[in-house]
Amino acid sequence: MSVARVIEISSVSTKSFEDAIHQGIQRANRTLRNVEGAWIKDQNVMIQDGNITGYRVNMQVTFVLDDGATADPGI
């Protein structure tokens, strides 16, 4: 039997929503093991002086816990 955990992360890019998602997943993979998926909860455009300055995504990342994992696995 496998057990998964879900965490929420936020990522920002000056290029695009797709780049913000890519950066967020890359960062999650550096810290977490067994990342299996992500759900994009919402997307926001950051604006300053009438210009788009950034693309923010909030996502829920799912990863599978190792067997015998403690209450705080891989975080």
N, CA, C and O atoms as CSV, one atom per row, in Angstrom:
chain,resi,resn,atom,element,x,y,z
A,1,MET,N,N,0.842,-1.175,0.000
A,1,MET,CA,C,0.000,0.000,0.000
A,1,MET,C,C,0.886,1.236,0.000
A,1,MET,O,O,1.901,1.280,0.695
A,2,SER,N,N,0.504,2.232,-0.773
A,2,SER,CA,C,1.266,3.477,-0.773
A,2,SER,C,C,0.417,4.594,-0.180
A,2,SER,O,O,-0.809,4.611,-0.295
A,3,VAL,N,N,1.113,5.519,0.454
A,3,VAL,CA,C,0.468,6.672,1.075
A,3,VAL,C,C,1.117,7.919,0.490
A,3,VAL,O,O,2.340,7.996,0.375
A,4,ALA,N,N,0.295,8.887,0.123
A,4,ALA,CA,C,0.801,10.121,-0.470
A,4,ALA,C,C,0.516,11.300,0.446
A,4,ALA,O,O,-0.360,11.256,1.309
A,5,ARG,N,N,1.275,12.337,0.227
A,5,ARG,CA,C,1.087,13.585,0.957
A,5,ARG,C,C,0.973,14.707,-0.068
A,5,ARG,O,O,1.584,14.641,-1.134
A,6,VAL,N,N,0.197,15.733,0.251
A,6,VAL,CA,C,0.009,16.873,-0.643
A,6,VAL,C,C,0.455,18.137,0.085
A,6,VAL,O,O,0.062,18.381,1.225
A,7,ILE,N,N,1.278,18.935,-0.587
A,7,ILE,CA,C,1.694,20.227,-0.038
A,7,ILE,C,C,1.331,21.309,-1.051
A,7,ILE,O,O,1.188,21.032,-2.242
A,8,GLU,N,N,1.187,22.524,-0.576
A,8,GLU,CA,C,0.886,23.639,-1.473
A,8,GLU,C,C,2.111,24.532,-1.582
A,8,GLU,O,O,2.715,24.904,-0.576
A,9,ILE,N,N,2.471,24.872,-2.812
A,9,ILE,CA,C,3.596,25.775,-3.036
A,9,ILE,C,C,3.172,26.885,-3.997
A,9,ILE,O,O,2.202,26.745,-4.743
A,10,SER,N,N,3.912,27.977,-3.962
A,10,SER,CA,C,3.677,29.115,-4.845
A,10,SER,C,C,4.974,29.384,-5.597
A,10,SER,O,O,6.060,29.306,-5.022
A,11,SER,N,N,4.860,29.699,-6.875
A,11,SER,CA,C,6.035,29.957,-7.698
A,11,SER,C,C,5.751,31.163,-8.596
A,11,SER,O,O,4.624,31.356,-9.053
A,12,VAL,N,N,6.787,31.972,-8.844
A,12,VAL,CA,C,6.640,33.180,-9.659
A,12,VAL,C,C,7.674,33.167,-10.780
A,12,VAL,O,O,8.817,32.755,-10.583
A,13,SER,N,N,7.256,33.622,-11.955
A,13,SER,CA,C,8.154,33.778,-13.097
A,13,SER,C,C,7.888,35.132,-13.742
A,13,SER,O,O,6.765,35.636,-13.702
A,14,THR,N,N,8.913,35.711,-14.330
A,14,THR,CA,C,8.726,36.941,-15.097
A,14,THR,C,C,8.405,36.634,-16.556
A,14,THR,O,O,8.106,37.544,-17.329
A,15,LYS,N,N,8.464,35.340,-16.944
A,15,LYS,CA,C,8.260,34.941,-18.343
A,15,LYS,C,C,6.830,34.521,-18.649
A,15,LYS,O,O,6.197,35.074,-19.547
A,16,SER,N,N,6.310,33.523,-17.889
A,16,SER,CA,C,4.999,32.952,-18.230
A,16,SER,C,C,4.487,32.073,-17.094
A,16,SER,O,O,5.228,31.722,-16.176
A,17,PHE,N,N,3.199,31.725,-17.178
A,17,PHE,CA,C,2.636,30.779,-16.219
A,17,PHE,C,C,3.329,29.425,-16.352
A,17,PHE,O,O,3.645,28.782,-15.351
A,18,GLU,N,N,3.561,28.997,-17.587
A,18,GLU,CA,C,4.213,27.703,-17.816
A,18,GLU,C,C,5.593,27.664,-17.163
A,18,GLU,O,O,5.970,26.654,-16.568
A,19,ASP,N,N,6.342,28.754,-17.272
A,19,ASP,CA,C,7.666,28.813,-16.650
A,19,ASP,C,C,7.551,28.789,-15.128
A,19,ASP,O,O,8.369,28.156,-14.462
A,20,ALA,N,N,6.559,29.461,-14.572
A,20,ALA,CA,C,6.354,29.439,-13.119
A,20,ALA,C,C,6.048,28.017,-12.650
A,20,ALA,O,O,6.555,27.585,-11.615
A,21,ILE,N,N,5.223,27.288,-13.405
A,21,ILE,CA,C,4.916,25.896,-13.064
A,21,ILE,C,C,6.187,25.059,-13.128
A,21,ILE,O,O,6.473,24.285,-12.214
A,22,HIS,N,N,6.946,25.214,-14.201
A,22,HIS,CA,C,8.188,24.452,-14.376
A,22,HIS,C,C,9.161,24.710,-13.222
A,22,HIS,O,O,9.738,23.770,-12.675
A,23,GLN,N,N,9.340,25.974,-12.853
A,23,GLN,CA,C,10.247,26.317,-11.751
A,23,GLN,C,C,9.765,25.725,-10.427
A,23,GLN,O,O,10.568,25.228,-9.637
A,24,GLY,N,N,8.454,25.781,-10.185
A,24,GLY,CA,C,7.904,25.230,-8.951
A,24,GLY,C,C,8.114,23.732,-8.842
A,24,GLY,O,O,8.476,23.227,-7.779
A,25,ILE,N,N,7.888,23.012,-9.946
A,25,ILE,CA,C,8.085,21.560,-9.949
A,25,ILE,C,C,9.559,21.214,-9.786
A,25,ILE,O,O,9.898,20.289,-9.048
A,26,GLN,N,N,10.438,21.944,-10.467
A,26,GLN,CA,C,11.878,21.707,-10.313
A,26,GLN,C,C,12.307,21.895,-8.860
A,26,GLN,O,O,13.069,21.091,-8.322
A,27,ARG,N,N,11.820,22.951,-8.234
A,27,ARG,CA,C,12.188,23.221,-6.835
A,27,ARG,C,C,11.650,22.140,-5.912
A,27,ARG,O,O,12.352,21.703,-5.001
A,28,ALA,N,N,10.416,21.700,-6.132
A,28,ALA,CA,C,9.838,20.633,-5.313
A,28,ALA,C,C,10.665,19.356,-5.443
A,28,ALA,O,O,10.887,18.661,-4.452
A,29,ASN,N,N,11.118,19.044,-6.647
A,29,ASN,CA,C,11.913,17.832,-6.867
A,29,ASN,C,C,13.275,17.888,-6.191
A,29,ASN,O,O,13.850,16.840,-5.900
A,30,ARG,N,N,13.810,19.078,-5.931
A,30,ARG,CA,C,15.092,19.182,-5.216
A,30,ARG,C,C,14.933,18.851,-3.739
A,30,ARG,O,O,15.882,18.399,-3.099
A,31,THR,N,N,13.741,19.074,-3.192
A,31,THR,CA,C,13.504,18.881,-1.762
A,31,THR,C,C,12.764,17.589,-1.448
A,31,THR,O,O,13.046,16.937,-0.442
A,32,LEU,N,N,11.827,17.220,-2.301
A,32,LEU,CA,C,10.958,16.069,-2.036
A,32,LEU,C,C,11.364,14.868,-2.882
A,32,LEU,O,O,11.933,15.013,-3.964
A,33,ARG,N,N,11.058,13.675,-2.362
A,33,ARG,CA,C,11.255,12.444,-3.125
A,33,ARG,C,C,9.897,11.951,-3.610
A,33,ARG,O,O,8.870,12.235,-2.995
A,34,ASN,N,N,9.899,11.218,-4.703
A,34,ASN,CA,C,8.703,10.539,-5.210
A,34,ASN,C,C,7.571,11.496,-5.589
A,34,ASN,O,O,6.401,11.190,-5.358
A,35,VAL,N,N,7.910,12.655,-6.169
A,35,VAL,CA,C,6.868,13.576,-6.640
A,35,VAL,C,C,6.139,12.907,-7.798
A,35,VAL,O,O,6.764,12.436,-8.749
A,36,GLU,N,N,4.814,12.869,-7.711
A,36,GLU,CA,C,4.027,12.159,-8.720
A,36,GLU,C,C,3.075,13.044,-9.503
A,36,GLU,O,O,2.600,12.636,-10.563
A,37,GLY,N,N,2.783,14.234,-9.021
A,37,GLY,CA,C,1.854,15.070,-9.766
A,37,GLY,C,C,1.658,16.416,-9.105
A,37,GLY,O,O,2.104,16.661,-7.984
A,38,ALA,N,N,0.970,17.288,-9.844
A,38,ALA,CA,C,0.664,18.617,-9.318
A,38,ALA,C,C,-0.671,19.076,-9.884
A,38,ALA,O,O,-1.022,18.764,-11.021
A,39,TRP,N,N,-1.397,19.811,-9.083
A,39,TRP,CA,C,-2.668,20.411,-9.487
A,39,TRP,C,C,-2.508,21.913,-9.365
A,39,TRP,O,O,-2.164,22.423,-8.299
A,40,ILE,N,N,-2.758,22.628,-10.463
A,40,ILE,CA,C,-2.635,24.081,-10.450
A,40,ILE,C,C,-3.912,24.654,-9.848
A,40,ILE,O,O,-4.982,24.616,-10.457
A,41,LYS,N,N,-3.772,25.182,-8.641
A,41,LYS,CA,C,-4.922,25.687,-7.891
A,41,LYS,C,C,-5.412,27.026,-8.444
A,41,LYS,O,O,-6.610,27.223,-8.645
A,42,ASP,N,N,-4.468,27.945,-8.688
A,42,ASP,CA,C,-4.840,29.211,-9.318
A,42,ASP,C,C,-3.627,29.888,-9.935
A,42,ASP,O,O,-2.481,29.540,-9.650
A,43,GLN,N,N,-3.911,30.859,-10.783
A,43,GLN,CA,C,-2.886,31.625,-11.479
A,43,GLN,C,C,-3.220,33.102,-11.327
A,43,GLN,O,O,-4.381,33.498,-11.426
A,44,ASN,N,N,-2.193,33.915,-11.086
A,44,ASN,CA,C,-2.391,35.354,-10.927
A,44,ASN,C,C,-1.316,36.105,-11.700
A,44,ASN,O,O,-0.156,35.694,-11.744
A,45,VAL,N,N,-1.723,37.205,-12.305
A,45,VAL,CA,C,-0.772,38.085,-12.977
A,45,VAL,C,C,-0.428,39.203,-12.009
A,45,VAL,O,O,-1.314,39.808,-11.405
A,46,MET,N,N,0.859,39.476,-11.864
A,46,MET,CA,C,1.317,40.560,-11.007
A,46,MET,C,C,1.513,41.793,-11.897
A,46,MET,O,O,2.144,41.712,-12.951
A,47,ILE,N,N,0.965,42.933,-11.462
A,47,ILE,CA,C,0.998,44.150,-12.275
A,47,ILE,C,C,1.570,45.300,-11.457
A,47,ILE,O,O,1.233,45.483,-10.288
A,48,GLN,N,N,2.447,46.072,-12.102
A,48,GLN,CA,C,3.001,47.270,-11.471
A,48,GLN,C,C,3.046,48.373,-12.528
A,48,GLN,O,O,3.568,48.167,-13.623
A,49,ASP,N,N,2.507,49.523,-12.200
A,49,ASP,CA,C,2.455,50.668,-13.123
A,49,ASP,C,C,1.812,50.290,-14.460
A,49,ASP,O,O,2.241,50.759,-15.514
A,50,GLY,N,N,0.783,49.442,-14.412
A,50,GLY,CA,C,0.056,49.053,-15.614
A,50,GLY,C,C,0.728,47.995,-16.469
A,50,GLY,O,O,0.212,47.633,-17.526
A,51,ASN,N,N,1.874,47.493,-16.025
A,51,ASN,CA,C,2.612,46.485,-16.790
A,51,ASN,C,C,2.662,45.161,-16.035
A,51,ASN,O,O,2.735,45.140,-14.807
A,52,ILE,N,N,2.623,44.066,-16.773
A,52,ILE,CA,C,2.757,42.744,-16.156
A,52,ILE,C,C,4.201,42.569,-15.707
A,52,ILE,O,O,5.134,42.697,-16.500
A,53,THR,N,N,4.367,42.272,-14.421
A,53,THR,CA,C,5.710,42.098,-13.870
A,53,THR,C,C,5.995,40.657,-13.469
A,53,THR,O,O,7.145,40.297,-13.221
A,54,GLY,N,N,4.957,39.836,-13.405
A,54,GLY,CA,C,5.190,38.452,-13.019
A,54,GLY,C,C,3.952,37.595,-13.164
A,54,GLY,O,O,2.829,38.089,-13.263
A,55,TYR,N,N,4.190,36.303,-13.174
A,55,TYR,CA,C,3.137,35.297,-13.283
A,55,TYR,C,C,3.272,34.368,-12.081
A,55,TYR,O,O,4.285,33.686,-11.923
A,56,ARG,N,N,2.240,34.347,-11.236
A,56,ARG,CA,C,2.283,33.539,-10.013
A,56,ARG,C,C,1.313,32.368,-10.146
A,56,ARG,O,O,0.171,32.535,-10.576
A,57,VAL,N,N,1.788,31.178,-9.768
A,57,VAL,CA,C,0.917,30.006,-9.708
A,57,VAL,C,C,0.967,29.432,-8.299
A,57,VAL,O,O,2.024,29.380,-7.671
A,58,ASN,N,N,-0.176,29.007,-7.819
A,58,ASN,CA,C,-0.268,28.261,-6.571
A,58,ASN,C,C,-0.647,26.844,-6.968
A,58,ASN,O,O,-1.630,26.631,-7.677
A,59,MET,N,N,0.136,25.881,-6.511
A,59,MET,CA,C,-0.105,24.498,-6.903
A,59,MET,C,C,-0.020,23.559,-5.717
A,59,MET,O,O,0.679,23.822,-4.738
A,60,GLN,N,N,-0.742,22.467,-5.824
A,60,GLN,CA,C,-0.667,21.411,-4.833
A,60,GLN,C,C,0.147,20.283,-5.444
A,60,GLN,O,O,-0.202,19.756,-6.501
A,61,VAL,N,N,1.232,19.914,-4.777
A,61,VAL,CA,C,2.148,18.886,-5.261
A,61,VAL,C,C,1.938,17.617,-4.437
A,61,VAL,O,O,1.914,17.656,-3.207
A,62,THR,N,N,1.788,16.496,-5.138
A,62,THR,CA,C,1.578,15.204,-4.482
A,62,THR,C,C,2.849,14.378,-4.578
A,62,THR,O,O,3.446,14.263,-5.649
A,63,PHE,N,N,3.266,13.795,-3.437
A,63,PHE,CA,C,4.412,12.893,-3.440
A,63,PHE,C,C,4.099,11.693,-2.562
A,63,PHE,O,O,3.365,11.797,-1.579
A,64,VAL,N,N,4.671,10.543,-2.935
A,64,VAL,CA,C,4.426,9.295,-2.222
A,64,VAL,C,C,5.456,9.157,-1.110
A,64,VAL,O,O,6.652,9.353,-1.327
A,65,LEU,N,N,4.980,8.818,0.080
A,65,LEU,CA,C,5.865,8.642,1.228
A,65,LEU,C,C,6.616,7.325,1.116
A,65,LEU,O,O,6.076,6.328,0.638
A,66,ASP,N,N,7.866,7.333,1.561
A,66,ASP,CA,C,8.648,6.103,1.629
A,66,ASP,C,C,8.063,5.202,2.701
A,66,ASP,O,O,7.440,5.685,3.647
A,67,ASP,N,N,8.258,3.894,2.563
A,67,ASP,CA,C,7.840,2.964,3.616
A,67,ASP,C,C,8.599,3.287,4.898
A,67,ASP,O,O,9.808,3.515,4.871
A,68,GLY,N,N,7.893,3.303,6.006
A,68,GLY,CA,C,8.516,3.599,7.295
A,68,GLY,C,C,8.838,5.065,7.477
A,68,GLY,O,O,9.639,5.419,8.342
A,69,ALA,N,N,8.224,5.927,6.674
A,69,ALA,CA,C,8.493,7.364,6.752
A,69,ALA,C,C,7.997,7.928,8.074
A,69,ALA,O,O,7.052,7.416,8.673
A,70,THR,N,N,8.647,8.982,8.510
A,70,THR,CA,C,8.240,9.659,9.735
A,70,THR,C,C,7.132,10.641,9.424
A,70,THR,O,O,6.679,10.727,8.282
A,71,ALA,N,N,6.694,11.376,10.418
A,71,ALA,CA,C,5.605,12.338,10.231
A,71,ALA,C,C,6.023,13.518,9.362
A,71,ALA,O,O,5.163,14.246,8.868
A,72,ASP,N,N,7.338,13.726,9.160
A,72,ASP,CA,C,7.813,14.861,8.379
A,72,ASP,C,C,8.751,14.375,7.271
A,72,ASP,O,O,9.944,14.676,7.314
A,73,PRO,N,N,8.249,13.633,6.285
A,73,PRO,CA,C,9.112,13.008,5.283
A,73,PRO,C,C,9.608,13.969,4.215
A,73,PRO,O,O,8.818,14.589,3.503
A,74,GLY,N,N,10.898,14.083,4.116
A,74,GLY,CA,C,11.499,14.782,3.006
A,74,GLY,C,C,11.279,16.277,2.932
A,74,GLY,O,O,11.620,16.886,1.918
A,75,ILE,N,N,10.736,16.882,3.937
A,75,ILE,CA,C,10.496,18.325,3.863
A,75,ILE,C,C,11.550,19.034,4.675
A,75,ILE,O,O,11.544,20.262,4.756
